[in-house]
Amino acid sequence: MKNQNDPPFLGELSYSSEWHSLLRPHMWKIQPYSSARDECKDSADIWLDANELPFGDLLNRYPDPRAMEVKKAISKLKTWEISNFLLGNGSDECIELLIKLFCEPGIDEIMICPPTYGMYKVSAQINNVIVREVPLNSDFQLQVDEILRLTSVNTKMIFICSPNNPTGNLMDRLAILRLLNKFKGIIVIDEAYVDFAGVESWTSMIDEFPRLIVLQTLSKSAGLAGLRIGICYARADLIERLYFIKPPYNLSIAAQHITIKALKKIKKLRKFWAKINAAKRSLFNELTNMASVIKVYPSDANFLLIKVQNANHIYELLTKNGIVVRNRSHEPLCESCLRISIGKKSEIRQLIRVWKNLDKTFKIE
Ligand SMILES: *Cc1c(COP(=O)(O)O)cnc(C)c1O
């Protein structure tokens, strides 16, 4: 008898199950921790199975490991199948889980395209997974040929961030499609800022591309960074494998509870996204006219990347005036660049006032 946890025979590997051969071999043998709540899903009146204290009305109990009520709310909102996604403690946890599932420490590699989100590299390094880098080109787009040239059988995953942090731009769709067609490993598309871009999500493509994984998060556009809810979207059988290694209680009852309540008001968010985009356009125009600003890059996200004459100096002056931005000067292609999140109208007005003041000391070069 073949155990369902054995690796599939080669003959069984259809196109649709291609990700199987990329899994770390020992992952086929892992049995997930079976929590008290996993083993009995029936409703009951008396719960004496988890060594909880019986006093209290909500937080004395362990949370649902699969956060089903939250998942139902998200699935309704996005018209997704429940089986196609997993919720992480932020998408940062999803990144960590994916690296653990596919990358053998000391042997396998991930590929990233800097400048990009920092956690891909950090997570890989923590797991002793090699990080290969192919920088974006000068238009902040993927160098597909170079990426394909530098991948090997050990390159398990390419992380693509679109819209990209910190550059703010969407990655060219055809470039991503070329990678999906040519690269034999997993392609992770991080869509943390997709709602601000107003484009279609890559989640609709997983039937066509079984090795595609899409990350989203409630931290940015849904305004719930403090709750830590990240979403990993992929084929149902891959998601089920991720559940094997997910810490059982990664989302607290408090987080699940508040998320369900917050998602009921999600329709209001569209108004906020429009406001942010309007404020972004006005900040773009204001900064473009400053002597200290060399270039404001177009952005599909809720932040702007700005090349200035002296990033460290301007960063210091802003900080002295109580305004904190992100100094990205040390990142490749981001020399002398600051990243500014789009705040409230009043905050942006204050930023512009301070900047105009400090701008007087700069001359147009
Ligand atoms: C902010 C950010 C995240 C982190 O999301 P969490 O869900 O808060 O962990 C992931 N990816 C990108 C590109 C981000 O900018």
PDBQT file of the ligand as one rigid body, heavy atoms in Angstrom, charges set to zero:
ROOT
HETATM    1  C1  LIG A 401       5.166  45.121   4.304  1.00  0.00    +0.000 C 
HETATM    2  C2  LIG A 401       5.486  44.021   3.370  1.00  0.00    +0.000 A 
HETATM    3  C3  LIG A 401       5.275  42.695   3.731  1.00  0.00    +0.000 A 
HETATM    4  C4  LIG A 401       4.991  42.323   5.151  1.00  0.00    +0.000 C 
HETATM    5  O1  LIG A 401       3.730  41.961   5.344  1.00  0.00    +0.000 OA
HETATM    6  P1  LIG A 401       3.233  41.441   6.756  1.00  0.00    +0.000 P 
HETATM    7  O2  LIG A 401       1.994  40.754   6.325  1.00  0.00    +0.000 OA
HETATM    8  O3  LIG A 401       2.993  42.630   7.598  1.00  0.00    +0.000 OA
HETATM    9  O4  LIG A 401       4.239  40.501   7.330  1.00  0.00    +0.000 OA
HETATM   10  C5  LIG A 401       5.497  41.706   2.790  1.00  0.00    +0.000 A 
HETATM   11  N1  LIG A 401       5.934  42.001   1.562  1.00  0.00    +0.000 NA
HETATM   12  C6  LIG A 401       6.172  43.270   1.192  1.00  0.00    +0.000 A 
HETATM   13  C7  LIG A 401       6.664  43.561  -0.163  1.00  0.00    +0.000 C 
HETATM   14  C8  LIG A 401       5.976  44.313   2.090  1.00  0.00    +0.000 A 
HETATM   15  O5  LIG A 401       6.272  45.555   1.733  1.00  0.00    +0.000 OA
ENDROOT
TORSDOF 0
